[in-house]
Amino acid sequence: MDATLPLLILVIPLAMFLLLGLFGNKMSHPLAGTLGTLGMGTTLVLAYTVAFTYFFSGDPMFIAENGDRLQHVVFDQTWLAFTQNLVIKLGFLLDPISAMMLVVITTISFMVHLYSMGYMRDHHGVYEHGFQRFYAFLSLFSFSMLGLVVATNIFQMYIFWELVGASSYLLIGFYYTKPSAVSASKKAFIVTRFADLGFLIGILVLSFYTQTFNFVEFTSAPVSGLADTYQVSIATSEGIRNIFATAAAPTFMGASVLTWALVLVFMGGMGKSAMMPLHIWLPDAMEGPTPVSALIHAATMVVAGVYLVARLFPLYLMETAALDIITVVGAVTAFYAAMVACAQIDIKRVLAFSTISQIAFMMVSLGVARPDFHEGLGYMASMFHLFTHAMFKALLFLGAGALIHAVGSNDYTAMHGLRKHMPVTHWTFLIGCLAIAGIIPFSGFFSKDEILSSCLGNSTFVYIWMSAVAALTAFYMFRLYYLIFWWKEHETPAGHHAPHDQPWTMTLPLVILAAVSCVAGFIPFGNFVSWNGEPYDFMAHFDWSVAAVSLAVAVLAIALATVMYRKENQLPAKFKNAMPALWRWCHHRFYWDELYMFITHKIIFGLVCKPIAWFDRHIIDGSMDAMAAVTNKASEEIKPLQSGQIQFYVWIYLVGALLLGGITAICLL
């Protein structure tokens, strides 16, 4: 493939960031928004062209003779060369998951750019302060995320990984005059930087033992010196080959170095994807504009951790202990987030915890994936759910933005009975709820049930656990739906306009994403994305018994939500009073924020930093001050020696000479 189109996919968003960032203030608001949207629209067309060429052209550079999809390095330029082997390159890697992510990122980003043209101005058409800056930051984020998913090596991924963190910091803290937004942006930045430290250490360990950074070499050649003897099949340019790692592998604290490296790499993914206990930043990140929530915290940035594990999946197969850790972390996070979402009042925070739960679903799917069960079904199911979730979760977040824009509040208690006033938002939001609940024929039904099937093939307990999470998902989403659009209708205050659907720039993305959520489940996803590049007909292996059970569970959960929340009644209050402790813990997110505040302020700052600061001020600084005081005192005492009297100098000289002569005489005797 010619490098022009792939290069433009990266260059255009970067150019728009520089243009709007440097000259945006000299443009009108509509011009800046139009340029940003057109730039992202052009990138969308180019990304679709590249992805469709990869999947459908049948070119031998993309498709092997046996039908396997190959990894293709479009370009790879050397940036830094430390040694002959340790060379950092900047390039463009095209394979099934990077091509899929090009489609996801550009689609959601373009929808957000278009949506923001209406959202970032009030009902009188007045644009928000910093509108041009907002579009510059959107372009920077899109560039960073695109560079991350097409990276040819893990160090290039890390560079763009940090750029994603920086741009998300800027977008979350867009309302920089609002203390809560500033606090949320700092919280997101600090938590993810802490996680990224583990990611960096993992990269260094991997590169030290393998002498490479390149993904192609990680996943298609023997990785010597890392793992105990283990046979695993990995896709290569020649087909499927058996990989044997050396038996004499280095270990640390009872585990192989590869296990430690992969767990540390996963730590970076935990931070970006908000897995417990590094999840605390995501709910607070809702302080940013709602389009930012749709772009960063629904479809792109938060799936970076899932993408990272998927990119290195052949390595994870060599150390299944790391996959077991991913499964446990994902399962616990999914259940926790679903419980918390059931008790939130802020609609964006409900969707935030829903995102945490769904990302954890994808992590669990990767954790239970094994080649010996339906040829790595869990890997394909995770990528499939990543794709479908991006569409319907962006739909839900943008729908929430339309509601907030119309009502002026994030609190669902101010939104009852809006179905009559906002029909387009109502129906599109309902489609999003049906998709995430896993109701046939919407997209979430197919991807979610593939994940449950992969869980059942690995562990019955994990299957039951994740089925419970799916039931909670259906319950809290329809709780949210009924409380917003049904329950009871608020009377419009005198002198105010009744809530209504938003301008076409906001409703068109809702309609498009709703349409995609209706049909995406019928995409033969396994034909495009599989763990070894071999086409996989997942519908031929679709377990209808698992699907029937999960569908029945989802319907029962929706029925319960309907009974409790469709009309105003006392059941929610009775449930809350019956289990006040559980409701209180869920409402307060199981006090994770309070725990972090206690650890940081009371223990780290109070018991560790405060004594260190006292030691620094009183002992270190005191010692330096004492030395200075002694020096000053000594200088004051010897100052009379510099009297300027020649007779005194001669007397001192003679006394010194006599003393020196006496000492010499004593030494000679």
C-alpha positions in Angstrom: 0.0 0.0 0.0 1.2 3.5 -0.8 2.0 5.5 2.3 0.2 8.6 1.3 -3.2 7.9 2.6 -2.1 6.3 5.9 0.3 9.3 6.5 -2.5 11.8 5.8 -4.7 10.0 8.4 -2.1 11.1 11.0 -1.1 14.4 9.5 -4.5 16.0 9.0 -5.6 15.9 12.7 -2.2 17.1 13.8 -2.4 20.0 11.2 -5.9 20.9 12.4 -4.6 21.0 16.0 -1.7 23.3 15.1 -3.9 25.5 12.9 -6.7 25.9 15.4 -4.4 26.1 18.3 -2.2 28.9 16.8 -4.7 30.8 14.8 -8.1 29.8 16.2 -8.5 33.0 18.1 -8.3 35.0 14.8 -11.1 32.9 13.3 -14.9 33.2 13.9 -16.4 30.4 16.0 -18.4 28.8 13.1 -15.2 28.8 10.9 -13.1 27.1 13.5 -15.8 24.5 14.1 -16.3 23.9 10.4 -12.6 23.5 9.7 -12.2 21.1 12.6 -15.2 19.0 11.5 -14.1 19.0 7.8 -10.7 18.0 8.8 -12.0 15.1 10.8 -14.5 14.2 8.0 -11.6 14.0 5.6 -9.7 11.8 8.0 -12.8 9.6 8.3 -13.0 9.1 4.5 -9.3 8.2 4.4 -9.5 5.8 7.3 -12.5 4.1 5.8 -10.6 3.8 2.5 -7.6 2.3 4.1 -9.6 -0.1 6.2 -11.8 -1.2 3.3 -8.7 -1.7 1.1 -7.2 -3.9 3.8 -10.3 -6.0 4.4 -11.7 -6.3 0.9 -9.1 -5.7 -1.7 -7.7 -9.3 -1.5 -4.2 -7.9 -2.1 -1.5 -10.6 -1.4 0.3 -8.1 0.9 -2.8 -8.2 3.2 -4.2 -11.7 2.6 -2.2 -15.0 2.5 -3.0 -17.8 0.1 -4.8 -19.7 2.8 -7.1 -16.7 3.6 -5.2 -15.5 6.7 -5.0 -11.8 7.2 -1.4 -10.6 7.5 0.2 -7.7 9.4 1.4 -5.1 6.9 3.9 -2.4 7.8 3.0 0.5 5.5 6.0 2.6 6.6 8.5 2.5 9.5 11.1 5.3 9.9 13.9 5.2 12.4 13.7 7.9 15.0 16.2 6.8 17.7 18.8 4.1 17.5 20.3 3.1 20.9 22.0 -0.1 19.7 21.8 -2.3 16.6 18.7 -4.0 18.0 17.1 -1.3 20.2 15.8 1.0 17.6 12.7 3.2 18.1 10.8 3.7 14.9 7.7 5.7 14.0 5.5 3.8 11.5 2.1 2.6 10.5 1.1 -1.0 11.1 -2.0 -2.3 9.3 -3.7 -5.5 10.6 -7.2 -6.5 11.6 -7.4 -4.7 14.9 -5.7 -1.5 13.8 -7.9 -1.3 10.7 -11.0 -1.8 12.9 -9.8 0.9 15.4 -9.3 3.3 12.5 -13.0 2.9 11.7 -14.1 3.2 15.3 -11.9 6.3 16.2 -12.7 8.3 13.1 -16.4 7.5 13.2 -16.9 8.5 16.8 -14.5 11.5 16.5 -16.4 12.9 13.5 -19.7 12.4 15.2 -18.4 14.3 18.2 -17.0 17.1 16.1 -20.4 17.5 14.3 -22.3 17.2 17.5 -20.2 19.8 19.3 -21.2 22.4 16.7 -24.6 22.5 18.4 -23.7 21.5 21.9 -21.0 24.1 22.5 -23.4 27.0 22.2 -26.4 28.0 24.2 -30.1 28.3 23.2 -29.5 31.8 21.9 -26.7 30.7 19.5 -23.9 32.1 21.6 -20.7 30.0 21.4 -18.9 29.0 24.6 -15.7 30.8 25.5 -12.7 28.8 24.2 -14.7 27.1 21.3 -11.7 27.2 19.0 -9.5 25.8 21.7 -12.0 23.0 22.2 -11.7 21.9 18.6 -7.9 22.1 18.7 -7.9 19.7 21.7 -10.3 17.4 19.9 -8.0 17.2 16.9 -5.0 16.6 19.2 -6.8 13.8 20.9 -7.8 12.2 17.6 -4.2 12.4 16.3 -2.9 10.8 19.5 -5.4 8.0 19.5 -4.8 7.2 15.8 -1.0 7.2 16.3 -1.5 4.8 19.2 -3.5 2.2 17.3 -1.3 2.1 14.2 2.0 2.0 16.1 4.5 -0.5 14.7 6.3 -0.9 18.1 5.5 -0.7 21.7 7.6 2.4 22.3 5.8 4.3 19.6 2.6 3.2 21.3 3.9 4.5 24.6 4.7 7.9 23.1 1.2 8.3 21.8 -0.2 6.7 24.9 1.2 9.7 26.9 -0.1 12.1 24.3 -3.6 10.6 24.7 -3.2 11.2 28.5 -2.1 14.8 28.0 -4.9 15.6 25.5 -7.5 14.0 27.8 -6.2 16.2 30.6 -6.8 19.3 28.5 -10.3 18.2 27.5 -11.4 17.1 30.9 -10.2 20.5 32.3 -11.7 22.5 29.5 -13.8 24.5 31.9 -10.6 25.6 33.7 -12.4 28.2 35.8 -14.5 25.5 37.4 -12.7 24.0 40.4 -14.3 20.6 40.1 -13.1 20.3 36.4 -9.6 21.3 37.3 -9.6 18.7 40.1 -11.0 16.0 37.8 -8.3 16.7 35.2 -5.5 16.5 37.7 -7.0 13.4 39.2 -7.2 11.7 35.8 -3.6 12.8 34.9 -2.0 11.6 38.2 -3.8 8.2 38.3 -3.0 7.4 34.8 0.6 8.5 35.1 1.0 6.2 38.1 -0.3 3.3 36.0 1.9 4.3 33.0 5.0 3.9 35.2 4.2 0.2 35.4 3.6 0.2 31.6 7.1 1.8 31.0 8.8 -0.7 33.4 7.1 -3.5 31.5 8.3 -2.1 28.2 11.9 -1.9 29.5 11.8 -5.5 30.8 10.4 -6.8 27.5 12.9 -4.9 25.4 15.8 -5.9 27.6 15.2 -9.6 27.2 13.9 -9.7 23.6 16.2 -6.9 22.2 13.3 -5.5 20.2 10.3 -3.1 20.5 8.5 -4.2 17.3 5.1 -5.8 17.5 5.6 -8.0 14.5 8.7 -9.5 16.2 6.8 -9.9 19.5 4.0 -11.8 17.9 5.5 -13.7 15.0 9.0 -14.9 16.1 10.4 -17.0 19.0 10.7 -14.9 22.2 13.7 -16.4 23.7 14.9 -16.1 27.3 11.5 -15.1 28.8 9.1 -18.0 29.4 9.2 -21.6 30.5 8.9 -24.2 27.8 5.5 -23.6 26.3 4.1 -24.3 22.8 1.9 -21.8 21.2 0.7 -21.2 17.7 1.1 -17.7 16.3 0.2 -16.2 12.9 3.2 -15.4 10.8 3.7 -14.4 7.2 4.2 -18.1 6.4 1.1 -19.2 8.1 0.9 -20.8 11.5 4.1 -21.8 13.2 4.9 -23.4 16.6 6.9 -21.3 19.0 9.1 -22.8 21.6 10.6 -20.6 24.3 13.7 -21.6 26.1 13.4 -23.7 29.2 16.0 -21.7 31.2 13.9 -18.6 31.8 14.8 -15.9 34.3 12.4 -15.6 37.3 11.7 -13.0 39.9 9.8 -13.7 43.2 8.5 -17.1 42.0 7.2 -15.9 38.6 8.9 -15.7 35.2 10.1 -12.4 33.9 7.6 -12.5 31.1 4.7 -12.8 33.6 6.0 -9.7 35.5 6.5 -7.8 32.3 3.0 -8.6 31.0 1.4 -7.8 34.3 3.2 -4.4 34.4 2.1 -3.7 30.9 -1.4 -4.5 31.9 -1.1 -2.1 34.7 -0.9 0.7 32.1 -4.0 -0.7 30.5 -5.7 -0.7 33.9 -5.1 3.0 34.3 -6.4 4.0 30.8 -9.3 1.6 31.0 -10.3 2.5 34.6 -10.0 -1.0 36.1 -10.0 -1.4 39.8 -8.3 0.0 41.8 -7.3 2.6 39.2 -10.9 3.5 38.3 -11.4 6.5 40.4 -10.6 9.1 37.8 -13.3 8.1 35.2 -16.5 9.2 37.1 -15.0 12.6 38.0 -13.9 13.0 34.4 -17.5 13.7 33.5 -16.8 17.3 34.5 -15.7 17.8 31.0 -18.1 18.7 28.2 -20.4 15.8 27.3 -19.0 15.4 23.8 -15.6 14.8 25.5 -17.3 12.1 27.6 -18.6 10.4 24.4 -15.2 10.6 22.6 -12.8 9.8 25.4 -14.7 7.9 28.0 -17.0 5.8 25.9 -15.4 4.8 22.7 -11.7 5.5 22.3 -9.3 6.3 25.2 -10.8 3.9 27.7 -10.5 1.0 25.2 -6.8 1.6 24.8 -6.1 -0.9 27.6 -8.1 -3.5 25.9 -6.4 -2.8 22.6 -3.0 -3.0 24.4 -3.7 -6.5 25.7 -5.1 -7.6 22.3 -2.0 -6.3 20.5 0.3 -8.4 22.7 -2.2 -11.3 23.0 0.2 -14.0 21.6 2.7 -13.0 24.4 -0.1 -13.3 27.0 -0.9 -16.8 25.7 2.7 -17.8 26.6 2.0 -16.8 30.3 -1.6 -17.7 31.1 -1.0 -16.5 34.7 -1.2 -13.0 33.4 -4.4 -13.7 31.6 -5.9 -15.1 34.9 -5.0 -11.9 36.6 -6.7 -10.0 33.8 -9.8 -12.2 34.2 -10.0 -11.6 38.0 -9.5 -7.8 37.7 -12.0 -7.5 34.9 -14.7 -9.7 36.7 -14.4 -7.8 40.0 -14.4 -4.4 38.2 -17.5 -5.3 36.1 -19.6 -6.3 39.0 -18.5 -3.4 41.2 -19.2 -0.8 38.5 -22.6 -2.3 37.7 -23.6 -2.2 41.4 -22.5 1.4 41.7 -24.4 2.4 38.5 -27.7 1.2 40.1 -27.5 4.0 42.7 -26.2 7.0 40.9 -28.4 10.1 40.3 -26.2 12.0 37.8 -26.9 10.5 34.4 -23.4 11.0 33.1 -22.0 9.1 36.1 -24.4 6.2 35.5 -23.0 6.0 32.0 -19.4 6.4 33.3 -19.8 3.4 35.6 -21.5 1.6 32.8 -18.4 2.2 30.7 -16.2 0.8 33.4 -18.3 -2.3 33.6 -18.4 -2.8 29.8 -14.7 -2.3 29.4 -14.2 -4.9 32.1 -16.4 -7.2 30.1 -13.9 -6.9 27.2 -11.0 -7.6 29.6 -12.6 -10.7 30.9 -13.2 -11.9 27.4 -9.5 -11.5 26.6 -8.6 -13.2 29.9 -10.6 -16.3 29.3 -9.6 -16.6 25.6 -7.7 -19.8 24.7 -6.8 -21.2 21.3 -8.2 -24.6 22.3 -11.8 -23.2 22.7 -13.4 -22.2 19.4 -10.1 -20.9 18.1 -9.8 -18.1 20.6 -13.4 -17.0 20.6 -12.8 -14.7 23.6 -10.4 -12.6 21.6 -12.8 -12.1 18.7 -15.7 -11.5 21.1 -13.7 -8.8 23.0 -12.9 -6.9 19.8 -16.5 -7.3 18.6 -17.8 -5.9 21.8 -15.3 -3.1 21.6 -16.7 -2.1 18.2 -20.4 -2.4 19.1 -20.0 -0.8 22.5 -18.2 2.2 20.9 -21.3 2.9 18.8 -24.1 2.5 21.4 -22.2 4.0 24.3 -21.3 7.1 22.2 -25.0 7.2 21.3 -26.0 7.1 25.0 -23.5 9.8 26.0 -24.5 12.1 23.1 -28.1 11.5 24.0 -27.3 12.5 27.6 -25.7 15.6 26.3 -28.9 16.5 24.3 -30.9 16.0 27.5 -28.5 18.1 29.6 -28.5 20.8 26.9 -32.3 20.9 26.9 -32.9 20.7 30.7 -29.8 22.4 32.0 -29.0 19.7 34.6 -27.3 16.3 34.9 -29.7 15.1 37.6 -32.3 12.7 36.4 -34.8 14.1 38.9 -35.1 17.2 36.7 -35.8 15.1 33.6 -39.0 13.0 34.1 -41.4 12.6 31.3 -39.3 13.9 28.4 -40.4 11.4 25.8 -43.2 13.7 24.6 -40.9 16.7 24.3 -37.8 15.1 22.8 -39.0 12.2 20.6 -35.8 11.8 18.5 -33.6 11.7 21.6 -36.1 9.4 23.3 -36.1 6.8 20.5 -32.4 6.9 19.9 -31.6 6.6 23.6 -34.0 3.7 23.9 -32.1 1.9 21.0 -28.9 2.5 22.9 -30.4 1.0 26.1 -31.7 -2.0 24.2 -28.3 -2.5 22.6 -26.3 -2.4 25.9 -28.9 -4.6 27.6 -28.3 -7.3 25.0 -31.8 -7.5 23.4 -32.0 -9.1 20.0 -31.5 -7.9 17.2 -29.5 -5.0 18.5 -25.7 -5.2 18.3 -25.0 -5.7 22.0 -26.9 -8.9 21.9 -24.4 -10.6 19.6 -21.2 -9.3 21.1 -22.2 -9.8 24.7 -23.3 -13.3 24.2 -20.1 -14.2 22.4 -18.3 -13.0 25.5 -20.6 -15.1 27.7 -20.0 -18.2 25.5 -16.2 -17.7 25.8 -16.6 -17.4 29.6 -18.6 -20.6 29.7 -15.9 -22.4 27.8 -13.3 -21.4 30.4 -15.1 -21.4 33.7 -18.7 -21.9 34.8 -18.2 -19.6 37.7 -17.0 -16.8 35.5 -19.9 -17.3 33.2 -22.5 -17.1 36.1 -20.7 -14.0 37.5 -20.6 -12.2 34.2 -24.3 -13.1 33.5 -25.2 -11.4 36.8 -23.3 -8.3 35.6 -25.2 -8.4 32.3 -28.5 -8.6 34.3 -27.5 -5.6 36.4 -26.6 -3.7 33.2 -30.1 -4.2 31.7 -31.6 -3.2 35.1 -29.7 0.1 35.7 -29.9 1.2 32.0 -33.7 0.9 32.0 -33.9 2.4 35.4 -32.1 5.4 33.9 -34.4 5.3 30.8 -37.6 5.3 32.7 -36.5 8.0 35.2 -35.6 10.3 32.3 -38.4 9.7 29.8 -41.3 8.3 31.9 -41.9 8.4 35.7 -43.7 11.7 36.0 -43.7 14.8 33.9 -42.4 18.1 35.2 -44.4 21.2 34.4 -42.5 23.8 32.5 -41.9 26.9 34.7 -43.6 30.0 33.6 -41.6 32.0 31.1 -39.4 29.1 30.1 -39.5 27.0 26.9 -40.4 23.4 27.2 -37.5 20.9 26.5 -37.2 20.0 22.9 -35.0 18.1 20.5 -31.8 19.8 19.6 -30.5 21.2 16.2 -29.7 18.8 13.4 -26.0 18.9 14.2 -26.8 17.2 17.5 -29.7 14.9 16.3 -28.0 13.6 13.1 -25.2 11.9 15.0 -27.8 10.3 17.3 -29.7 8.9 14.4 -26.6 7.6 12.6 -25.2 5.9 15.7 -28.7 4.4 16.5 -28.9 3.0 13.0 -25.4 1.5 13.4 -26.4 0.0 16.8 -29.3 -1.7 15.1 -27.4 -3.4 12.3 -23.8 -3.8 13.6 -24.6 -7.1 15.2 -25.1 -8.7 11.8 -21.6 -7.9 10.6 -19.6 -11.2 10.2 -17.0 -9.8 12.5 -15.1 -13.1 12.8 -14.3 -12.9 9.1 -12.3 -9.7 9.7 -10.9 -10.0 13.2 -9.6 -13.1 14.9 -6.7 -14.0 17.2 -4.5 -15.6 14.5 -5.7 -13.8 11.4 -7.7 -16.8 10.2 -11.3 -16.0 9.2 -13.7 -17.3 11.9 -17.4 -17.9 11.3 -18.7 -17.0 14.7 -22.3 -17.4 13.7 -21.6 -21.1 12.9 -20.4 -21.5 16.5 -23.0 -19.1 18.0 -24.4 -20.8 21.2 -28.1 -20.1 21.0 -28.6 -21.8 24.4 -26.3 -19.3 26.1 -28.0 -16.5 24.1 -31.5 -17.6 25.1 -30.5 -17.7 28.8 -28.9 -14.3 28.7 -31.8 -12.8 26.7 -34.3 -14.2 29.3 -32.2 -12.7 32.1 -32.0 -9.4 30.4 -35.8 -9.3 29.8 -36.5 -10.2 33.5 -34.1 -7.4 34.6 -35.9 -4.9 32.2 -39.3 -6.1 33.5 -38.1 -5.4 37.1 -36.9 -1.9 36.1 -40.3 -1.4 34.4 -42.2 -2.3 37.5 -40.1 -0.1 39.7 -39.5 3.0 37.6 -42.0 3.3 34.7 -44.5 5.1 36.9 -44.1 7.0 40.1 -44.4 4.6 43.0 -42.9 3.8 46.4 -41.0 0.6 45.4 -37.6 2.4 44.9 -38.0 4.0 48.3 -39.0 0.7 49.9 -36.0 -1.0 48.3 -33.7 1.7 49.5 -35.1 1.5 53.1 -34.9 -2.3 53.1 -31.2 -2.3 52.4 -30.0 1.2 53.4 -26.4 0.2 54.0 -26.1 -1.4 50.5 -27.7 1.6 48.8 -25.4 4.0 50.7 -22.3 2.0 49.8 -23.3 1.9 46.2 -24.3 5.5 46.1 -20.9 6.5 47.6 -19.0 4.2 45.2 -18.0 1.9 48.0 -16.0 4.8 49.4 -13.1 4.3 47.1 -12.5 8.1 46.8 -12.5 8.4 50.6 -10.1 5.6 50.9 -7.7 7.2 48.5 -8.1 10.5 50.3 -7.3 8.8 53.6 -4.3 7.0 52.2 -2.9 10.1 50.4 -3.7 12.8 53.0 -3.5 10.9 56.3 -0.9 8.3 55.6 1.3 9.5 52.8 1.1 13.2 53.4 0.6 13.1 57.2 2.7 10.1 58.4 5.3 9.9 55.6 5.7 13.3 53.9 5.2 15.4 57.0 8.1 13.8 59.0 10.3 13.9 55.9 9.5 17.6 55.5 10.3 18.3 59.2 13.6 16.4 58.8 14.4 18.4 55.7 13.5 21.8 57.3 15.1 21.2 60.7 17.9 18.7 60.2 19.1 19.2 56.7 18.3 23.0 56.5 19.4 23.3 60.2 22.7 21.7 59.5 23.4 24.0 56.6 22.3 27.0 58.6 24.5 25.9 61.5 27.5 25.6 59.2 26.8 29.1 57.9 26.5 30.5 61.4 29.8 28.9 62.5 31.5 30.3 59.3 30.1 33.7 60.0 31.2 33.6 63.7 34.7 32.5 62.8 34.9 35.3 60.2 33.9 37.8 62.8 36.5 36.5 65.3 39.4 36.6 62.8 38.3 40.0 61.4 40.7 41.9 63.7 43.7 40.1 62.1 43.1 42.3 59.1 43.8 45.5 61.0 46.0 47.2 58.4 48.9 47.8 60.9 52.3 46.7 59.6 53.7 46.4 63.0 51.0 43.9 64.0 51.6 41.9 60.8 55.4 41.7 61.5 54.7 40.6 65.1 52.4 37.8 63.9 55.0 36.8 61.3 57.8 36.6 64.0 55.5 34.6 66.4 54.7 32.2 63.6 58.3 31.8 62.6 59.3 31.1 66.2 56.5 28.5 66.6 57.6 26.8 63.3 61.2 26.8 64.4 60.3 25.3 67.8 58.2 22.6 66.2 61.0 21.8 63.8 63.6 21.5 66.7 61.3 19.2 68.7 60.8 17.0 65.6 64.7 16.8 65.0 65.3 15.8 68.6 
